[in-house]
């Protein structure tokens, strides 16, 4: 990885994307842990200056909630939001 002559096999964007996914996965795993001691710690994950893992996860969760609310539209003769959403 520290060799100057060899080019990386993956483009830099892919490496950064994998890094971000890994950090987000780790944060969600720690937040949703079954162990109450792990869940209560709320660790601060190091992620850099430009991208913060906690803000990214929060934005994604809010986006998914909004997508769920928007998808509750009336279709056909059914009542509004007549289907159960999990």
N, C-alpha and C positions, 0 to 999 in steps of 0.2 A: 504494500500500500504506500510505502514511503519511497519507492523507487522512482527516480526521475525519468528513466528511459522507457518504462512500460506505461502504456496508456491504460486507464481503467476500462474494464469490460462493459460496465454500465455507464450510460450518460449521467452527468452530475445531477440532473433533475430527478432521475429515477432513484439515485442514492438518497437524495434529500427527502423524496416522498416516502421511501422505506423508513427513514429515520423518524419522520413525523408520525407515520402509522404506528411504529413501534412504541413511541412515547405515549400516543393517545391510547393504545391498547393497554399499556402498563397502568396508566392512570385509571382507566375504567375497571381494570382488574382489581386494583387496590380499593377503589370506591365501592365496588359491588361484592367485595369479599364476604364470605359467610362468617369469618372470624371477627367478632366485635372489636378486638384489640387492633387489628389491622385497619378496619374501617374507621375507627375513631382517631387514628394518628393523623390523617390528612397530610401526607408528605408533600413537600415542594419539589417538583421535578425540574431539573435544570434543562432549559431548552434554548436559550439564546436571547438575543436582544430583539430581533425582528419578529419572531414567532413564539408565542406563549402557549404551551400545551393546555393549560387550564382554560384559557379564553377560547381556544379552538374547540375543545370538547363542549364547552358551554354553548357556543354558537351552533354547533352541530345538533345538540339536544334540542335547542329552541327551534331550529329549522325543522326537525322531525316532528315536534309537537305541532307546529304551524301547518305542516303538510298534512298531518292527521286531521286537523280542524278543517282545512280547506277541502279535503276529500269527502267530507260529510255533506254532500249536495243531494238535492232531490232528483231522483231519476224515475221517470215513468209515473205510475200512479201511487207509488209508495210515499209514505209520509217523510218529512225531512228527518234525516238521521235515524231512520227506522232500523237500520242494521247495527248490531253490536260491534264496537271497535275495541280491540284489545291493545 
